[in-house]
Amino acid sequence: MSVTISSSVLDRIIALAAASQDGEICGLLFGAPDAIATAEPCANVAEHPARSFEIDPAALLAAHRRARHGGPAVIGHYHSHPTGNPVPSPRDAAQAMGDGAIWLIIGGRQARAWRSHAPGAFAEVAIVLI
């Protein structure tokens, strides 16, 4: 299982994460189930953004509304682990809905992709740069 992403989109996400050493960044991913076409940074509105993330609900609703009217499909999201590895944390697992969404996690200047395949469970997805 793999997902494609352009090196420029991935580099931009990694740069955003590197610029925020003390808080998790987050954003939405758009495209098809096996291809990330674009990414949109969103505000992290979590109560404790240093150790968790919550995508701004207004941004999420607006993205889904655009998709319903012919815009790009929301296929997942990205977030960073400023002091950790790019693997799902227990907090991430608690939020995973098993809906097939892509979770792109940045940590230590590297990215790994995961697909939420069951509530609380992930399968790693190979990242293919295009």
DSSP file (Angstrom, degrees, kcal/mol; ACC not computed):
  #  RESIDUE AA STRUCTURE BP1 BP2  ACC     N-H-->O    O-->H-N    N-H-->O    O-->H-N    TCO  KAPPA ALPHA  PHI   PSI    X-CA   Y-CA   Z-CA
    1    1 A M              0   0    0      0, 0.0   125,-2.2     0, 0.0     2,-0.3   0.000 360.0 360.0 360.0 134.2    0.0    0.0    0.0
    2    2 A S  E     -a  126   0A   0    123,-0.2     2,-0.4   125,-0.0   125,-0.2  -0.938 360.0-150.0-145.2 167.0    1.4    3.4   -0.9
    3    3 A V  E     -a  127   0A   0    123,-2.6   125,-2.8    -2,-0.3     2,-0.3  -0.996  18.5-137.0-138.6 136.2    0.4    7.1   -1.4
    4    4 A T  E     +ab 128  35A   0     30,-2.1    32,-3.5    -2,-0.4     2,-0.3  -0.653  25.7 167.2 -93.3 152.3    2.0    9.6   -3.8
    5    5 A I  E     -ab 129  36A   0    123,-1.9   125,-1.9    -2,-0.3     2,-0.1  -0.956  37.4-107.9-157.1 143.7    2.9   13.1   -2.9
    6    6 A S     >  -     0   0    0     30,-0.5     4,-2.3    -2,-0.3     5,-0.2  -0.467  25.8-125.5 -73.6 148.5    5.0   15.7   -4.7
    7    7 A S  H  > S+     0   0    0      1,-0.2     4,-2.8     2,-0.2     5,-0.2   0.845 110.5  56.7 -62.6 -32.2    8.3   16.5   -3.1
    8    8 A S  H  > S+     0   0    0      2,-0.2     4,-1.9     1,-0.2    -1,-0.2   0.908 108.3  45.6 -68.1 -40.1    7.4   20.2   -3.0
    9    9 A V  H  > S+     0   0    0      2,-0.2     4,-1.9     1,-0.2    -2,-0.2   0.936 116.6  45.3 -66.1 -45.6    4.2   19.6   -0.9
   10   10 A L  H  X S+     0   0    0     -4,-2.3     4,-2.5     1,-0.2     5,-0.2   0.915 111.5  52.1 -65.2 -42.7    6.0   17.2    1.4
   11   11 A D  H  X S+     0   0    0     -4,-2.8     4,-2.3    -5,-0.2    -1,-0.2   0.888 108.4  52.0 -60.4 -38.9    9.0   19.6    1.8
   12   12 A R  H  X S+     0   0    0     -4,-1.9     4,-2.2     2,-0.2    -1,-0.2   0.913 110.3  47.7 -65.1 -41.8    6.6   22.5    2.7
   13   13 A I  H  X S+     0   0    0     -4,-1.9     4,-2.2     2,-0.2    -2,-0.2   0.930 112.4  48.9 -64.6 -44.7    4.9   20.4    5.4
   14   14 A I  H  X S+     0   0    0     -4,-2.5     4,-2.4     1,-0.2    -2,-0.2   0.893 110.6  51.4 -62.4 -39.5    8.3   19.3    6.9
   15   15 A A  H  X S+     0   0    0     -4,-2.3     4,-1.8     2,-0.2    -1,-0.2   0.899 108.5  51.1 -65.0 -40.8    9.5   23.0    6.9
   16   16 A L  H  X S+     0   0    0     -4,-2.2     4,-0.5     1,-0.2    -1,-0.2   0.916 111.8  47.7 -61.4 -42.3    6.3   24.1    8.7
   17   17 A A  H >< S+     0   0    0     -4,-2.2     3,-1.1     1,-0.2    -2,-0.2   0.912 110.2  51.6 -65.3 -42.1    6.9   21.4   11.3
   18   18 A A  H 3< S+     0   0    0     -4,-2.4    -1,-0.2     1,-0.3    -2,-0.2   0.823 105.6  56.4 -64.6 -31.0   10.6   22.3   11.7
   19   19 A A  H 3< S+     0   0    0     -4,-1.8     2,-0.6     1,-0.2    -1,-0.3   0.624 102.6  59.1 -76.0 -12.9    9.6   26.0   12.2
   20   20 A S    X<  +     0   0    0     -3,-1.1     3,-0.6    -4,-0.5    -1,-0.2  -0.732  59.4 161.5-119.1  80.7    7.4   25.0   15.2
   21   21 A Q  T 3  S+     0   0    0     -2,-0.6    -1,-0.1     1,-0.2    -2,-0.1   0.738  75.4  39.7 -73.0 -23.8    9.6   23.3   17.7
   22   22 A D  T 3  S+     0   0    0      1,-0.1     2,-0.3     2,-0.0    -1,-0.2   0.277 113.7  47.0-115.2  12.6    7.3   23.7   20.7
   23   23 A G  S <  S-     0   0    0     -3,-0.6     2,-0.3    -6,-0.2    27,-0.3  -0.994  80.2-110.0-151.4 146.4    3.9   23.1   19.2
   24   24 A E        -     0   0    0     25,-3.3     2,-0.2    28,-0.4    20,-0.1  -0.557  30.9-151.5 -74.0 135.1    2.2   20.5   17.0
   25   25 A I        -     0   0    0     -2,-0.3    55,-1.5    -5,-0.1     2,-0.3  -0.670  17.5-178.1 -97.4 161.9    1.3   21.8   13.6
   26   26 A C  E     +CD  42  79A   0     16,-0.6    16,-2.6    -2,-0.2     2,-0.3  -0.987  10.6 155.4-155.8 162.9   -1.6   20.4   11.6
   27   27 A G  E     -CD  41  78A   0     51,-1.9    51,-2.4    -2,-0.3     2,-0.3  -0.976  37.6 -85.1-174.0 177.6   -3.4   20.6    8.3
   28   28 A L  E     -CD  40  77A   0     12,-2.4    12,-2.5    -2,-0.3     2,-0.4  -0.715  26.3-144.4-102.8 149.6   -5.6   18.9    5.8
   29   29 A L  E     -CD  39  76A   0     47,-2.6    46,-2.4    -2,-0.3    47,-1.1  -0.921  16.7-167.1-112.2 138.2   -4.7   16.6    2.9
   30   30 A F  E     +CD  38  74A   0      8,-2.6     7,-2.8    -2,-0.4     8,-1.5  -0.924  39.2  63.5-125.9 149.0   -6.6   16.7   -0.4
   31   31 A G  E    S-C   36   0A   0     42,-1.9    42,-0.5    -2,-0.3     5,-0.2  -0.987  83.8 -34.4 150.1-134.0   -6.6   14.3   -3.4
   32   32 A A  E >   -C   35   0A   0      3,-2.5     3,-2.0    -2,-0.3    43,-0.1  -0.780  65.1 -92.6-121.7 165.9   -7.5   10.7   -3.9
   33   33 A P  T 3  S+     0   0    0      0, 0.0     3,-0.1     0, 0.0    -1,-0.0   0.780 127.6  31.0 -53.2 -28.6   -7.1    7.7   -1.6
   34   34 A D  T 3  S+     0   0    0      1,-0.2   -30,-2.1   -31,-0.1     2,-0.3   0.233 118.2  58.6-114.0  14.2   -3.7    6.8   -3.0
   35   35 A A  E <   -bC   4  32A   0     -3,-2.0    -3,-2.5   -32,-0.3     2,-0.7  -0.913  60.5-153.9-150.5 117.6   -2.5   10.3   -4.0
   36   36 A I  E     +bC   5  31A   0    -32,-3.5   -30,-0.5    -2,-0.3    -5,-0.2  -0.817  20.0 172.9 -87.3 114.7   -2.0   13.5   -1.9
   37   37 A A  E     -     0   0A   0     -7,-2.8     2,-0.3    -2,-0.7    -6,-0.2   0.869  61.1  -3.3 -90.5 -42.7   -2.4   16.4   -4.3
   38   38 A T  E     - C   0  30A   0     -8,-1.5    -8,-2.6   -33,-0.0     2,-0.3  -0.937  56.5-146.1-146.2 165.9   -2.3   19.4   -2.0
   39   39 A A  E     - C   0  29A   0     -2,-0.3   -10,-0.2   -10,-0.2    38,-0.0  -0.992   6.7-157.9-136.9 144.4   -2.1   20.2    1.7
   40   40 A E  E     - C   0  28A   0    -12,-2.5   -12,-2.4    -2,-0.3    -2,-0.0  -0.966  18.8-131.6-126.1 114.4   -3.7   23.1    3.6
   41   41 A P  E     - C   0  27A   0      0, 0.0     2,-0.3     0, 0.0   -14,-0.3  -0.351  28.5-170.0 -61.4 144.5   -2.2   24.3    6.9
   42   42 A C  E     - C   0  26A   0    -16,-2.6   -16,-0.6    18,-0.0     2,-0.2  -0.932  28.8 -94.1-132.5 156.9   -4.8   24.8    9.6
   43   43 A A        -     0   0    0     -2,-0.3    13,-1.6   -18,-0.1     2,-0.8  -0.478  32.5-130.1 -68.3 140.1   -4.8   26.3   13.1
   44   44 A N  B     +H   55   0B   0     11,-0.2    11,-0.2    -2,-0.2    -1,-0.1  -0.852  29.3 176.6 -90.5 108.4   -4.1   23.9   15.9
   45   45 A V        +     0   0    0      9,-2.8    -1,-0.1    -2,-0.8    10,-0.1   0.175  28.3 136.0-101.4  17.0   -6.9   24.7   18.4
   46   46 A A        -     0   0    0      8,-0.3     8,-0.1     6,-0.2     6,-0.1  -0.271  64.6-122.9 -62.7 150.7   -6.1   21.9   20.9
   47   47 A E  S    S+     0   0    0      1,-0.3    -1,-0.1     6,-0.1    -3,-0.0   0.857 111.1  28.7 -61.8 -35.7   -6.1   22.9   24.6
   48   48 A H  S >> S+     0   0    0      1,-0.1     3,-2.0     2,-0.0     4,-0.9  -0.695  71.1 173.6-126.0  77.3   -2.5   21.8   24.9
   49   49 A P  T 34 S+     0   0    0      0, 0.0   -25,-3.3     0, 0.0    -1,-0.1   0.631  71.7  72.0 -65.4 -12.6   -0.9   22.3   21.4
   50   50 A A  T 34 S+     0   0    0    -27,-0.3     3,-0.1     1,-0.2   -27,-0.0   0.759 118.0  16.8 -70.5 -23.3    2.6   21.4   22.7
   51   51 A R  T <4 S+     0   0    0     -3,-2.0     2,-0.3     1,-0.1    -1,-0.2   0.327 128.9  28.5-134.0   7.7    1.5   17.7   23.0
   52   52 A S     <  -     0   0    0     -4,-0.9   -28,-0.4   -28,-0.1     2,-0.4  -0.974  61.1-139.1-157.2 169.8   -1.7   17.3   20.9
   53   53 A F        +     0   0    0     -2,-0.3     2,-0.3    -8,-0.1    -6,-0.1  -0.977  12.5 179.7-136.6 151.7   -3.5   18.7   17.9
   54   54 A E        -     0   0    0     -2,-0.4    -9,-2.8    -8,-0.1    -8,-0.3  -0.891  30.3-129.1-147.2 117.4   -7.0   19.5   16.9
   55   55 A I  B     -H   44   0B   0     -2,-0.3   -11,-0.2   -11,-0.2     5,-0.1  -0.451  40.6 -94.2 -66.6 135.5   -7.7   20.9   13.4
   56   56 A D    >>  -     0   0    0    -13,-1.6     4,-2.0     1,-0.2     3,-0.6  -0.309  33.1-141.7 -50.3 117.1   -9.8   24.1   13.6
   57   57 A P  H 3> S+     0   0    0      0, 0.0     4,-2.8     0, 0.0     5,-0.2   0.832  99.1  57.2 -57.1 -33.7  -13.4   22.8   13.1
   58   58 A A  H 3> S+     0   0    0      1,-0.2     4,-2.3     2,-0.2     5,-0.2   0.909 107.8  47.2 -64.1 -40.5  -14.3   25.7   10.9
   59   59 A A  H <> S+     0   0    0     -3,-0.6     4,-2.1     2,-0.2    -1,-0.2   0.894 112.9  49.6 -66.4 -40.2  -11.5   24.9    8.5
   60   60 A L  H  X S+     0   0    0     -4,-2.0     4,-2.2     2,-0.2    -2,-0.2   0.931 112.4  46.4 -65.1 -46.5  -12.5   21.2    8.4
   61   61 A L  H  X S+     0   0    0     -4,-2.8     4,-2.4     1,-0.2    -2,-0.2   0.908 111.9  51.5 -62.7 -41.8  -16.1   22.0    7.8
   62   62 A A  H  X S+     0   0    0     -4,-2.3     4,-2.5    -5,-0.2    -1,-0.2   0.896 109.3  50.7 -62.6 -40.3  -15.2   24.5    5.0
   63   63 A A  H  X S+     0   0    0     -4,-2.1     4,-2.1     2,-0.2    -1,-0.2   0.913 112.1  46.2 -64.9 -42.7  -13.0   21.9    3.3
   64   64 A H  H  X S+     0   0    0     -4,-2.2     4,-2.1     2,-0.2    -2,-0.2   0.874 111.4  52.7 -67.6 -36.3  -15.8   19.3    3.4
   65   65 A R  H  X S+     0   0    0     -4,-2.4     4,-1.0     2,-0.2    -2,-0.2   0.924 109.3  48.9 -63.8 -44.2  -18.3   21.9    2.1
   66   66 A R  H ><>S+     0   0    0     -4,-2.5     5,-3.2     1,-0.2     3,-0.5   0.904 109.9  52.7 -60.8 -41.1  -15.9   22.8   -0.8
   67   67 A A  H ><5S+     0   0    0     -4,-2.1     3,-1.6     1,-0.2    -1,-0.2   0.897 105.3  53.9 -62.6 -40.4  -15.5   19.0   -1.6
   68   68 A R  H 3<5S+     0   0    0     -4,-2.1    -1,-0.2     1,-0.3    -2,-0.2   0.757 108.5  51.4 -64.8 -23.4  -19.3   18.6   -1.7
   69   69 A H  T <<5S-     0   0    0     -4,-1.0    -1,-0.3    -3,-0.5    -2,-0.2   0.027 136.9 -79.0-104.5  26.6  -19.5   21.4   -4.3
   70   70 A G  T < 5S+     0   0    0     -3,-1.6    -3,-0.2     1,-0.2    -2,-0.1   0.427  90.4 128.7  98.2  -0.9  -16.8   20.0   -6.6
   71   71 A G  S   <S-     0   0    0     -5,-3.2    -1,-0.2    -6,-0.2    -8,-0.0  -0.149  70.8 -61.4 -77.0 179.9  -13.7   20.9   -4.8
   72   72 A P        -     0   0    0      0, 0.0     2,-0.2     0, 0.0    -1,-0.2  -0.307  58.4-107.9 -65.8 146.5  -10.9   18.5   -3.9
   73   73 A A        -     0   0    0    -42,-0.5   -42,-1.9    -3,-0.1     2,-0.6  -0.504  23.5-123.4 -75.1 138.8  -11.7   15.6   -1.6
   74   74 A V  E     +D   30   0A   0    -44,-0.2   -44,-0.2    -2,-0.2     3,-0.1  -0.750  35.6 171.0 -79.3 118.7  -10.4   15.6    2.0
   75   75 A I  E     -     0   0A   0    -46,-2.4    27,-2.6    -2,-0.6     2,-0.3   0.456  56.4 -55.8-111.3  -3.7   -8.4   12.4    2.3
   76   76 A G  E     -De  29 102A   0    -47,-1.1   -47,-2.6    25,-0.3     2,-0.3  -0.992  54.5 -99.9 161.6-156.8   -6.8   12.9    5.6
   77   77 A H  E     -De  28 103A   0     25,-2.3    27,-2.5    -2,-0.3     2,-0.3  -0.942  15.9-131.9-152.4 170.4   -4.6   15.3    7.6
   78   78 A Y  E     +De  27 104A   0    -51,-2.4   -51,-1.9    -2,-0.3     2,-0.3  -0.933  23.1 167.0-126.7 155.1   -1.0   15.9    8.7
   79   79 A H  E     -De  26 105A   0     25,-2.1    27,-2.3    -2,-0.3     2,-0.3  -0.972  24.6-121.4-157.1 166.7    0.4   16.8   12.1
   80   80 A S  E     - e   0 106A   0    -55,-1.5    27,-0.2    -2,-0.3     3,-0.1  -0.777   4.4-151.5-114.5 156.5    3.8   16.9   13.8
   81   81 A H    >   -     0   0    0     25,-3.1     3,-1.6    -2,-0.3    27,-0.4  -0.860  19.0-168.0-118.0  89.6    5.4   15.4   16.8
   82   82 A P  T 3  S+     0   0    0      0, 0.0    26,-0.2     0, 0.0    -1,-0.1   0.783  85.8  23.2 -55.3 -32.2    7.9   18.1   17.7
   83   83 A T  T 3  S+     0   0    0      2,-0.1     2,-0.2    -3,-0.1    24,-0.1   0.192 120.9  60.3-118.2  16.2    9.9   15.9   20.2
   84   84 A G  S <  S-     0   0    0     -3,-1.6    -3,-0.2    22,-0.2    24,-0.1  -0.639  84.6 -77.6-133.6-171.9    8.9   12.5   18.9
   85   85 A N        -     0   0    0     -2,-0.2     2,-1.8    22,-0.1    23,-0.1  -0.507  46.5-105.9 -87.6 157.2    9.0   10.0   16.1
   86   86 A P  S    S+     0   0    0      0, 0.0    19,-0.3     0, 0.0    21,-0.1  -0.271  84.3 109.4 -82.1  53.9    6.6   10.1   13.2
   87   87 A V  S    S-     0   0    0     -2,-1.8    -2,-0.1    19,-0.1    19,-0.0  -0.931  81.7 -86.6-124.1 150.7    4.5    7.2   14.4
   88   88 A P        -     0   0    0      0, 0.0    34,-0.1     0, 0.0    -3,-0.0  -0.319  43.5-144.1 -59.7 132.5    1.0    7.3   15.8
   89   89 A S     >  -     0   0    0      1,-0.1     4,-2.6    -2,-0.0     5,-0.2  -0.406  30.0-101.1 -85.6 168.7    0.9    8.1   19.5
   90   90 A P  H  > S+     0   0    0      0, 0.0     4,-2.0     0, 0.0     5,-0.1   0.872 127.8  54.0 -57.3 -35.0   -1.7    6.6   21.9
   91   91 A R  H  > S+     0   0    0      2,-0.2     4,-0.9     1,-0.2     5,-0.1   0.903 107.7  49.8 -65.3 -40.7   -3.5    9.9   21.6
   92   92 A D  H >> S+     0   0    0      1,-0.2     4,-1.2     2,-0.2     3,-1.0   0.936 109.2  51.7 -60.9 -46.0   -3.6    9.6   17.8
   93   93 A A  H 3< S+     0   0    0     -4,-2.6     3,-0.4     1,-0.3    27,-0.3   0.873 104.6  56.6 -59.5 -37.9   -4.9    6.1   18.1
   94   94 A A  H 3< S+     0   0    0     -4,-2.0    -1,-0.3     1,-0.2    -2,-0.2   0.776 111.4  44.1 -65.3 -24.6   -7.7    7.3   20.4
   95   95 A Q  H << S+     0   0    0     -3,-1.0    -1,-0.2    -4,-0.9    -2,-0.2   0.621  85.9 110.7 -93.6 -15.1   -8.8    9.7   17.6
   96   96 A A     <  -     0   0    0     -4,-1.2    24,-1.2    -3,-0.4    25,-0.1  -0.421  46.8-168.9 -67.9 130.5   -8.5    7.3   14.7
   97   97 A M  B     -I  119   0C   0     22,-0.2    -1,-0.1    -2,-0.2    -4,-0.0   0.508  36.2-119.1-100.3  -6.4  -11.9    6.5   13.3
   98   98 A G  S    S+     0   0    0     20,-0.6    19,-0.1    23,-0.2    -2,-0.1   0.794  72.6 131.7  73.6  26.4  -11.1    3.6   11.0
   99   99 A D  S    S-     0   0    0     19,-0.1    18,-0.2     2,-0.0    -1,-0.1   0.311  80.4-104.5 -96.9   7.1  -12.4    5.6    8.0
  100  100 A G        +     0   0    0     16,-2.8    17,-0.1     1,-0.2     0, 0.0   0.503  67.0 156.2  83.9   3.3   -9.4    5.0    5.7
  101  101 A A        -     0   0    0     15,-0.3    15,-2.3    14,-0.1     2,-0.4  -0.288  44.2-118.8 -64.9 147.1   -8.1    8.5    6.2
  102  102 A I  E     -eF  76 115A   0    -27,-2.6   -25,-2.3    13,-0.2     2,-0.6  -0.747  21.7-162.0 -85.3 131.8   -4.4    9.2    5.7
  103  103 A W  E     -eF  77 114A   0     11,-3.4    11,-1.8    -2,-0.4     2,-0.7  -0.957   3.7-166.8-113.2 107.9   -2.4   10.4    8.7
  104  104 A L  E     -eF  78 113A   0    -27,-2.5   -25,-2.1    -2,-0.6     2,-0.5  -0.876  10.8-167.5 -96.4 116.6    0.8   12.0    7.6
  105  105 A I  E     -eF  79 112A   0      7,-2.7     7,-2.1    -2,-0.7     2,-0.4  -0.910   6.9-158.8-114.0 131.4    3.0   12.4   10.7
  106  106 A I  E     +eF  80 111A   0    -27,-2.3   -25,-3.1    -2,-0.5     2,-0.3  -0.901  24.0 149.6-109.1 133.2    6.1   14.6   10.8
  107  107 A G  E >   + F   0 110A   0      3,-2.5     3,-1.1    -2,-0.4   -22,-0.1  -0.918  65.2   6.6-160.7 136.2    8.8   14.0   13.5
  108  108 A G  T 3  S-     0   0    0    -27,-0.4     3,-0.1    -2,-0.3   -23,-0.1   0.864 127.8 -60.5  60.0  36.4   12.6   14.5   13.5
  109  109 A R  T 3  S+     0   0    0      1,-0.2     2,-0.3   -95,-0.1    -1,-0.2   0.729 118.4 100.7  61.8  24.1   12.5   16.1   10.0
  110  110 A Q  E <   -F  107   0A   0     -3,-1.1    -3,-2.5   -96,-0.1     2,-0.4  -0.950  59.2-143.9-133.7 160.0   11.0   13.0    8.5
  111  111 A A  E     -F  106   0A   0     -2,-0.3     2,-0.3    -5,-0.2    -5,-0.2  -0.939  12.5-177.8-124.7 144.2    7.5   12.0    7.5
  112  112 A R  E     -F  105   0A   0     -7,-2.1    -7,-2.7    -2,-0.4     2,-0.4  -0.986  18.0-139.2-135.3 148.0    5.7    8.7    7.6
  113  113 A A  E     -FG 104 125A   0     12,-0.8    12,-2.8    -2,-0.3     2,-0.3  -0.850  18.0-177.1-111.9 145.3    2.2    8.0    6.4
  114  114 A W  E     -FG 103 124A   0    -11,-1.8   -11,-3.4    -2,-0.4     2,-0.5  -0.971  16.8-143.4-137.2 148.3   -0.5    5.9    8.0
  115  115 A R  E     -FG 102 123A   0      8,-2.7     8,-1.9    -2,-0.3     2,-1.0  -0.970  18.7-132.0-115.4 130.6   -4.0    4.8    7.1
  116  116 A S  E     + G   0 122A   0    -15,-2.3   -16,-2.8    -2,-0.5   -15,-0.3  -0.702  36.0 166.6 -79.0 104.5   -6.6    4.5    9.8
  117  117 A H  E     +     0   0A   0     -2,-1.0    -1,-0.2     4,-1.0     5,-0.2   0.592  63.5   7.9-101.8 -12.3   -8.1    1.1    8.9
  118  118 A A  E >  S- G   0 121A   0      3,-1.1     3,-2.9   -19,-0.0   -20,-0.6  -0.963 102.2 -68.0-157.9 156.8  -10.1    0.4   12.1
  119  119 A P  B 3  S+I   97   0C   0      0, 0.0   -22,-0.2     0, 0.0     3,-0.1  -0.289 123.9   1.3 -52.5 123.0  -11.0    2.5   15.1
  120  120 A G  T 3  S+     0   0    0    -24,-1.2     2,-0.4   -27,-0.3   -27,-0.1   0.507 114.7 104.4  78.7   4.7   -7.8    3.0   17.0
  121  121 A A  E <   -G  118   0A   0     -3,-2.9    -3,-1.1   -28,-0.1    -4,-1.0  -0.935  45.3-171.9-128.3 145.0   -5.7    1.1   14.5
  122  122 A F  E     -G  116   0A   0     -2,-0.4     2,-0.4    -6,-0.2    -6,-0.2  -0.925  12.0-156.9-129.7 152.8   -3.3    2.2   11.7
  123  123 A A  E     -G  115   0A   0     -8,-1.9    -8,-2.7    -2,-0.3     2,-0.1  -0.999  32.7-114.6-124.3 134.5   -1.4    0.5    8.9
  124  124 A E  E     -G  114   0A   0     -2,-0.4     2,-0.4   -10,-0.2   -10,-0.3  -0.418  27.0-155.9 -69.3 143.4    1.8    2.2    7.6
  125  125 A V  E     -G  113   0A   0    -12,-2.8   -12,-0.8    -2,-0.1  -123,-0.2  -0.980  19.0-119.4-121.4 127.8    1.5    3.4    4.0
  126  126 A A  E     -a    2   0A   0   -125,-2.2  -123,-2.6    -2,-0.4     2,-0.6  -0.439  24.1-132.4 -66.9 138.3    4.7    3.9    1.9
  127  127 A I  E     -a    3   0A   0   -125,-0.2     2,-0.6   -16,-0.1  -123,-0.2  -0.838  19.0-165.4 -93.6 124.6    5.3    7.4    0.7
  128  128 A V  E     -a    4   0A   0   -125,-2.8  -123,-1.9    -2,-0.6     2,-0.3  -0.953  12.8-142.7-112.4 116.4    6.1    7.7   -3.0
  129  129 A L  E      a    5   0A   0     -2,-0.6  -123,-0.2  -125,-0.2  -125,-0.1  -0.584 360.0 360.0 -80.2 137.3    7.5   11.0   -4.1
  130  130 A I              0   0    0   -125,-1.9  -124,-0.2    -2,-0.3    -1,-0.1   0.341 360.0 360.0-122.7 360.0    6.5   12.4   -7.5
